[in-house]
Amino acid sequence: MLRILVTDGMDKGSVQTLKDMGHEVTEQFFESEELKEQVKGFNVVIVRSATKVRKDIIDSAVESGNLKLIIRGGVGVDNIDVAYAESKGIKVRNTPKASSSAVAELALGHMFCLARFIGISNVTVREGKWNKKQYKGIELSGKTLGLIGFGRIGRELAKKAKALEMKVIYNDILGPAKDCPEYSFVSLDELLADSDFISLHVPGNEDESPVIGKLEFSKMKDGVYIINCARGGVVDKAALLEALNSGKIAGAGIDVFPEEPTKNLELVNQERVSVTPHIGASTKEAQKRIGQEIISIIKENF
């Protein structure tokens, strides 16, 4: 029997499956200081994005020797000190396959929202305003979508964009994808210059510097739309706000922030921003798949 701690929620059916397998499952969020003590009693810790597993928590877990596995229910593991945990004999795994479609759909949703003023219309109509003449949008069909990062999520979004008759170009640190000849690999500068929509699907730079900053914005065509459902730090938020206010950027869809919940109210209240509270993987289907993948990881490691 394993003692498993689920800190940030998990699909209920998958939790029950773990219990039916004979494991003891505790579902509770702990603040950092309390987590340092609680973690000593568990063999497996399952987190999403809210819980941060840093060196002090890992050191505390090592004292008891019980913790053998940390699982991130999702893609990014930047809330876990992975290298340090593994240097202490604690494995770290994630569930990269499960949420790709959900995140891609959210990115596409932000694109529609911005192109057709859906978000701001929901606000102004409820305020009694009828801004029909102000909300002349654009169609996605025929536009160029530039993908920065061409992993699972980027490829899912590419398929959906192609179905909408968009032209898809991409840049990836690994170079051209051999199995996707229908999409064009281009340099980052070419992508910035040619795209009508730019969507980021990268983990970010190792030094935590933004992938898109003031220089990159200057290389984009006027009136471009930018979507970030990846990591909060990959886009310089101050530079983005400046570009939005100047009209250089026609709109921005944002699901992630460096600090969550965000305190950047000036950005989220900019009328040409479509914003969501880090819900990329928050669909019933994705959470079920994540739960199933977590179960498989546990079976493989014990």
C-alpha positions in Angstrom: 0.0 0.0 0.0 1.2 3.5 -0.9 0.4 6.7 1.0 -0.5 9.2 -1.7 -1.0 13.0 -1.3 -3.1 14.8 -3.8 -2.6 18.6 -3.2 -4.3 20.4 -6.0 -7.3 18.2 -6.9 -7.6 15.2 -9.2 -10.3 13.4 -11.2 -12.6 11.7 -8.6 -12.9 8.5 -10.6 -9.1 8.2 -10.7 -8.8 8.9 -7.0 -11.3 6.1 -6.4 -9.4 3.8 -8.6 -6.2 4.4 -6.6 -8.2 3.6 -3.4 -9.6 0.4 -4.9 -6.0 -0.6 -5.7 -5.5 -0.5 -1.9 -3.7 2.8 -1.6 -4.3 5.4 1.0 -5.1 8.7 -0.7 -5.3 12.1 1.1 -6.7 15.0 -0.9 -5.7 18.3 0.8 -3.8 21.4 -0.1 -1.0 22.5 2.3 0.8 25.8 2.4 4.5 25.5 2.0 5.5 25.4 5.7 2.9 22.8 6.5 3.7 20.8 3.4 7.3 20.5 4.6 6.1 18.5 7.6 3.2 16.6 5.9 5.3 15.4 3.0 7.4 13.2 5.3 4.6 10.7 5.6 3.8 10.1 1.9 5.3 7.9 -0.8 3.8 9.8 -3.7 2.8 13.4 -4.0 0.6 14.5 -6.9 0.4 18.2 -7.7 -0.9 20.5 -10.4 0.2 24.1 -10.7 -0.7 25.6 -7.3 1.7 23.5 -5.2 5.4 24.4 -5.4 7.8 21.6 -4.5 11.1 23.4 -3.8 14.4 22.3 -2.3 13.3 22.9 1.3 10.3 20.6 0.9 12.4 18.0 -0.9 15.0 18.1 1.9 12.2 17.6 4.4 10.9 14.6 2.5 14.4 13.1 2.4 14.6 13.1 6.2 12.0 10.3 6.4 13.0 8.6 3.2 9.4 7.8 2.3 8.8 10.0 -0.7 9.8 8.2 -3.9 7.7 9.9 -6.6 6.3 13.4 -7.4 3.8 13.6 -10.3 2.8 16.8 -12.0 -0.8 16.4 -13.3 -0.1 18.4 -16.4 2.7 19.4 -18.7 5.0 21.9 -17.1 7.2 21.0 -14.1 8.6 24.5 -13.4 6.8 24.4 -10.0 9.0 21.4 -9.0 12.8 21.5 -8.5 13.2 18.5 -10.8 16.9 18.1 -10.9 17.3 18.5 -7.2 14.5 16.0 -6.4 16.1 13.4 -8.7 19.5 14.0 -7.2 18.0 13.0 -3.9 16.5 9.8 -5.4 13.0 11.1 -5.9 11.5 10.5 -9.3 9.6 13.3 -11.0 7.0 12.6 -13.7 4.3 14.6 -15.6 1.4 13.8 -17.9 2.3 15.5 -21.2 -0.2 13.7 -23.4 -3.4 14.1 -21.5 -4.1 17.9 -21.8 -2.8 18.7 -25.3 -6.2 18.9 -27.0 -7.7 20.9 -24.1 -5.0 23.6 -24.2 -5.1 23.8 -28.0 -8.8 24.3 -27.9 -8.5 27.1 -25.3 -5.8 28.8 -27.4 -8.2 28.6 -30.4 -11.0 29.9 -28.2 -8.9 33.0 -27.4 -8.3 33.5 -31.1 -12.0 33.6 -31.8 -12.7 35.7 -28.8 -10.2 38.4 -29.9 -11.0 38.2 -33.7 -14.8 38.8 -33.1 -14.8 40.9 -29.9 -16.7 38.1 -28.0 -15.2 38.9 -24.6 -15.7 42.6 -24.6 -19.1 42.3 -26.2 -20.2 40.1 -23.2 -19.3 43.0 -21.0 -20.6 46.0 -22.9 -24.0 44.5 -23.9 -24.6 43.7 -20.3 -23.8 47.3 -19.5 -26.6 48.4 -21.9 -24.3 49.4 -24.7 -24.9 48.3 -28.3 -21.5 48.8 -30.0 -22.3 47.0 -33.2 -20.4 49.4 -35.4 -17.2 49.3 -33.2 -16.9 45.5 -33.3 -16.0 44.8 -36.9 -13.8 41.8 -36.6 -11.7 39.5 -38.8 -12.1 36.0 -40.0 -9.5 33.3 -39.1 -9.8 31.7 -42.5 -6.9 32.7 -44.7 -4.8 34.2 -41.9 -1.4 33.0 -40.9 -0.9 31.3 -37.5 2.7 31.3 -36.2 3.4 28.6 -33.6 6.4 29.2 -31.3 7.0 25.6 -30.1 5.8 22.6 -32.0 5.4 19.9 -29.5 2.1 18.1 -28.7 0.0 21.2 -28.0 1.4 23.1 -30.9 0.6 20.2 -33.3 -2.9 19.9 -31.9 -3.5 23.6 -32.5 -2.0 23.3 -36.0 -4.5 20.6 -36.9 -7.4 22.7 -35.7 -6.2 25.8 -37.4 -5.7 24.0 -40.7 -9.3 22.8 -40.5 -10.2 26.5 -40.4 -8.2 27.1 -43.6 -5.4 29.0 -41.8 -1.9 28.9 -43.0 0.3 27.4 -40.3 4.0 28.2 -39.8 6.1 27.3 -36.9 9.5 27.6 -35.2 10.9 25.1 -32.7 14.3 24.8 -31.0 14.5 21.2 -32.3 14.2 22.3 -35.9 11.8 21.1 -38.6 9.5 18.3 -37.8 10.0 15.4 -40.3 6.5 14.0 -39.9 4.5 17.3 -40.5 5.3 18.4 -44.1 2.0 20.2 -44.4 3.3 23.0 -42.0 6.2 25.3 -42.8 9.2 25.6 -40.5 10.6 29.1 -40.5 13.1 31.2 -38.5 11.7 33.0 -35.5 12.2 36.4 -37.2 10.3 35.2 -40.2 7.5 33.9 -38.0 7.3 37.2 -36.1 7.1 39.2 -39.4 4.6 37.1 -41.3 2.1 35.9 -38.7 -1.4 37.3 -38.1 -1.7 35.3 -35.0 1.1 34.1 -32.8 0.6 31.3 -30.2 3.3 30.2 -27.8 3.8 26.6 -26.7 7.2 26.6 -25.1 8.4 26.0 -21.5 10.5 29.2 -21.5 14.1 30.1 -21.4 16.4 28.5 -18.9 17.5 31.9 -17.5 13.8 32.8 -17.1 14.1 35.7 -19.6 11.0 36.2 -21.8 10.8 34.6 -25.2 8.8 37.6 -26.4 9.8 41.0 -25.3 10.0 44.6 -26.7 12.5 43.6 -29.4 10.3 40.7 -30.6 7.2 42.9 -30.6 8.9 45.4 -32.8 9.5 42.7 -35.4 5.8 41.7 -35.7 3.5 43.2 -38.2 1.1 45.8 -37.0 -2.3 44.4 -35.8 -1.0 40.9 -34.8 -2.8 38.9 -32.2 -0.7 37.0 -29.6 -1.8 34.0 -27.5 -0.1 32.7 -24.4 -1.4 29.5 -22.9 2.1 28.2 -22.1 4.0 29.9 -19.1 3.5 33.3 -17.6 7.1 34.3 -18.0 7.5 33.6 -21.7 5.9 37.0 -22.6 7.2 40.2 -21.1 3.9 41.6 -19.6 5.1 45.2 -19.5 6.2 45.1 -23.1 2.9 43.4 -24.0 0.8 46.1 -22.3 2.8 48.8 -24.1 2.3 47.1 -27.5 -1.4 46.8 -26.8 -1.8 50.4 -25.7 0.1 51.6 -28.8 -2.1 49.5 -31.1 0.9 47.5 -32.3 -0.8 44.4 -31.0 -4.5 44.1 -31.9 -5.2 41.7 -29.0 -3.8 39.2 -26.6 -5.2 36.0 -25.2 -3.7 35.1 -21.8 -4.2 32.1 -19.7 -1.0 32.1 -17.6 0.8 34.7 -15.5 4.2 34.8 -13.6 2.3 35.2 -10.4 -1.1 33.5 -9.9 -3.6 34.8 -9.0 -2.3 37.8 -11.0 -2.2 41.3 -9.5 -1.6 42.8 -13.0 -5.0 44.4 -13.2 -3.9 47.0 -15.7 -3.2 44.3 -18.2 -6.2 42.1 -17.6 -8.5 45.1 -17.8 -7.1 46.2 -21.1 -10.2 46.0 -23.4 -8.3 44.1 -26.1 -7.2 41.3 -23.8 -9.0 38.0 -23.5 -8.1 36.5 -20.1 -8.7 33.2 -18.3 -7.4 32.0 -14.9 -4.9 29.2 -16.0 -7.6 26.8 -17.2 -5.8 25.3 -20.2 -6.2 21.7 -18.9 -9.4 22.3 -17.1 -11.8 20.2 -19.1 -13.6 17.1 -17.7 -12.1 15.0 -20.5 -8.5 16.2 -19.9 -8.7 15.7 -16.2 -10.0 12.2 -16.7 -7.1 11.5 -19.0 -4.6 13.1 -16.6 -5.9 10.9 -13.8 -5.6 7.7 -16.0 -2.0 8.7 -16.9 -1.2 9.3 -13.2 -2.4 5.8 -12.4 -0.3 4.3 -15.1 2.8 6.2 -13.8 2.2 4.8 -10.3 1.8 1.3 -11.6 5.0 1.6 -13.6 7.1 2.8 -10.6 5.9 0.6 -7.8 
